[in-house]
């Protein structure tokens, strides 16, 4: 009988250890480093889905649109910056970043994007850094579209539900329209 008790204790300890490992994996996240859900794919989706704007789209509600993309905690290591904004200053909170962009994007007629340099990422433990370049035609409610080229670097932290942006740096310049037109002709095919 004593032998069965020892075996039962060992089995129980093994099950508890396996459960602890499962809970630990869920708590730290198991984020993909390639394919769907990877930092590269998420970066591409942020540009091609998140920042796209079609005529007639309603106002941009940043927290709703990017709910699964940014880290919404109070961590002090977060930092977001875009030199194309009307108020180019670094902010530490994605809500503050959204407050910069929501009125700008809500006032646009459209924003069309294309990837000019495919995203790549470097992974190290629970962090990843992705970089890509995109081009866009930003069309205000009135007036001509502004063609831009942007280099985007995102730092991601792995969470139980996937990668979340903790840092963002975008460098943008206005470019001649003919220098990016071919990206949109290719995308339309």
C-alpha positions as CSV (number, residue, x, y, z in Angstrom):
1,X,0.0,0.0,0.0
2,X,2.8,2.3,0.9
3,X,4.4,1.8,-2.6
4,X,1.0,2.9,-4.2
5,X,1.0,6.0,-2.1
6,X,4.5,6.9,-3.1
7,X,3.6,6.3,-6.8
8,X,0.5,8.5,-6.4
9,X,2.5,11.3,-4.8
10,X,5.1,11.1,-7.7
11,X,2.3,11.1,-10.3
12,X,0.6,14.0,-8.6
13,X,4.0,15.9,-8.4
14,X,4.6,15.2,-12.1
15,X,1.1,16.5,-13.1
16,X,1.6,19.6,-10.9
17,X,5.0,20.3,-12.5
18,X,3.5,19.9,-16.0
19,X,0.6,22.2,-15.1
20,X,3.1,24.8,-13.7
21,X,5.0,24.7,-16.9
22,X,1.8,25.1,-19.0
23,X,0.7,28.0,-16.8
24,X,4.2,29.5,-17.0
25,X,4.2,29.2,-20.8
26,X,0.8,30.9,-21.0
27,X,2.0,33.7,-18.7
28,X,5.2,34.4,-20.7
29,X,3.6,33.8,-24.1
30,X,4.8,31.6,-26.9
31,X,5.0,34.0,-29.7
32,X,5.7,32.8,-33.3
33,X,9.0,33.9,-35.0
34,X,7.7,33.1,-38.5
35,X,4.5,33.0,-40.4
36,X,1.1,34.2,-39.1
37,X,1.4,36.0,-35.8
38,X,5.1,36.7,-36.2
39,X,6.5,40.2,-35.7
40,X,7.0,40.5,-39.5
41,X,3.4,39.6,-40.3
42,X,2.0,41.7,-37.6
43,X,4.1,44.7,-38.8
44,X,2.8,44.2,-42.3
45,X,-0.8,44.0,-41.1
46,X,-0.5,47.2,-39.0
47,X,0.5,49.1,-42.2
48,X,-1.7,47.4,-44.7
49,X,-4.9,46.9,-42.6
50,X,-4.5,49.2,-39.5
51,X,-3.5,52.4,-41.2
52,X,-5.5,52.0,-44.4
53,X,-8.3,54.5,-44.8
54,X,-11.0,54.4,-47.4
55,X,-13.4,57.2,-48.4
56,X,-16.4,57.1,-46.0
57,X,-14.6,55.4,-43.1
58,X,-15.7,56.6,-39.8
59,X,-13.4,58.3,-37.2
60,X,-10.3,56.5,-36.1
61,X,-10.7,55.1,-32.6
62,X,-7.1,54.2,-32.0
63,X,-7.6,51.9,-29.0
64,X,-10.3,49.9,-30.8
65,X,-8.5,49.6,-34.1
66,X,-5.2,48.6,-32.6
67,X,-6.5,46.8,-29.5
68,X,-4.4,43.7,-30.1
69,X,-1.3,45.5,-31.4
70,X,-0.1,47.8,-28.7
71,X,0.9,47.0,-25.1
72,X,-1.6,48.9,-23.0
73,X,0.1,48.4,-19.6
74,X,1.8,51.1,-17.6
75,X,5.3,49.9,-18.4
76,X,7.8,52.8,-18.5
77,X,9.9,51.2,-21.2
78,X,7.3,52.0,-23.9
79,X,8.1,54.8,-26.4
80,X,6.3,55.9,-29.6
81,X,7.4,58.5,-32.1
82,X,6.6,59.5,-35.6
83,X,8.2,62.6,-37.3
84,X,5.2,62.9,-39.7
85,X,2.7,63.8,-37.1
86,X,1.6,67.3,-36.6
87,X,3.1,67.1,-33.1
88,X,6.4,65.2,-33.5
89,X,7.3,64.3,-30.0
90,X,8.0,61.0,-28.2
91,X,5.2,59.7,-26.0
92,X,5.2,56.8,-23.5
93,X,1.6,55.7,-23.7
94,X,-0.2,54.3,-26.7
95,X,-3.4,56.3,-25.8
96,X,-1.3,59.5,-26.1
97,X,0.1,58.2,-29.4
98,X,-3.5,57.6,-30.6
99,X,-4.5,61.0,-29.4
100,X,-2.0,62.5,-31.8
101,X,-3.1,60.3,-34.8
102,X,-6.9,60.0,-34.3
103,X,-7.8,63.5,-35.4
104,X,-5.3,63.5,-38.3
105,X,-6.5,60.2,-39.7
106,X,-10.2,60.9,-39.0
107,X,-9.9,64.1,-41.2
108,X,-8.4,62.3,-44.1
109,X,-10.4,61.2,-47.2
110,X,-8.1,58.2,-47.7
111,X,-4.7,56.7,-46.9
112,X,-3.4,54.0,-49.3
113,X,-0.3,52.0,-48.4
114,X,2.1,49.6,-50.1
115,X,5.1,47.8,-48.7
116,X,8.3,48.9,-50.4
117,X,10.7,46.9,-48.3
118,X,9.3,43.7,-46.8
119,X,9.4,43.4,-43.0
120,X,12.2,41.6,-41.3
121,X,12.7,40.9,-37.6
122,X,15.3,40.0,-35.0
123,X,14.1,37.9,-32.1
124,X,15.6,37.5,-28.7
125,X,13.6,35.8,-26.0
126,X,10.5,37.8,-25.2
127,X,11.5,40.7,-27.5
128,X,11.5,41.2,-31.2
129,X,12.4,44.2,-33.4
130,X,10.8,44.5,-36.9
131,X,11.7,47.0,-39.6
132,X,9.9,47.6,-42.9
133,X,9.5,50.5,-45.3
134,X,6.2,51.5,-46.7
135,X,4.9,54.1,-49.2
136,X,1.6,55.8,-48.9
137,X,-0.7,58.3,-50.7
138,X,-2.2,60.4,-47.9
139,X,-5.3,62.2,-49.2
140,X,-6.7,65.1,-47.1
141,X,-10.5,65.8,-47.3
142,X,-9.6,68.6,-49.7
143,X,-6.5,69.0,-51.8
144,X,-4.0,66.7,-53.5
145,X,-2.7,63.5,-52.0
146,X,0.7,63.6,-50.3
147,X,3.0,60.8,-51.4
148,X,5.3,59.6,-48.6
149,X,8.0,57.0,-47.9
150,X,8.3,55.8,-44.3
151,X,10.8,53.6,-42.5
152,X,9.0,51.9,-39.5
153,X,10.8,50.1,-36.7
154,X,8.7,48.4,-34.0
155,X,9.8,46.7,-30.8
156,X,7.5,44.0,-29.7
157,X,7.1,42.2,-26.3
158,X,5.7,38.6,-26.2
159,X,2.5,38.2,-24.2
160,X,0.3,35.2,-23.7
161,X,-1.9,36.4,-26.6
162,X,1.0,37.3,-28.9
163,X,3.4,40.1,-29.8
164,X,2.5,43.6,-28.6
165,X,4.2,46.9,-29.6
166,X,6.2,48.6,-26.8
167,X,8.2,51.0,-29.0
168,X,7.6,52.5,-32.4
169,X,9.8,54.9,-34.5
170,X,8.7,56.1,-37.9
171,X,10.8,58.3,-40.1
172,X,8.9,59.8,-43.0
173,X,9.6,62.1,-45.9
174,X,7.4,63.5,-48.6
175,X,8.5,62.2,-52.0
176,X,7.6,62.8,-55.7
177,X,4.4,60.9,-56.6
178,X,6.1,59.2,-59.6
179,X,8.7,57.7,-57.3
180,X,6.1,55.5,-55.6
181,X,3.4,55.1,-58.2
182,X,4.6,51.7,-59.4
183,X,3.9,50.2,-56.0
184,X,0.2,51.1,-56.3
185,X,0.0,49.8,-59.9
186,X,1.5,46.5,-58.8
187,X,-0.9,46.3,-55.8
188,X,-3.9,46.9,-58.0
189,X,-3.2,43.9,-60.3
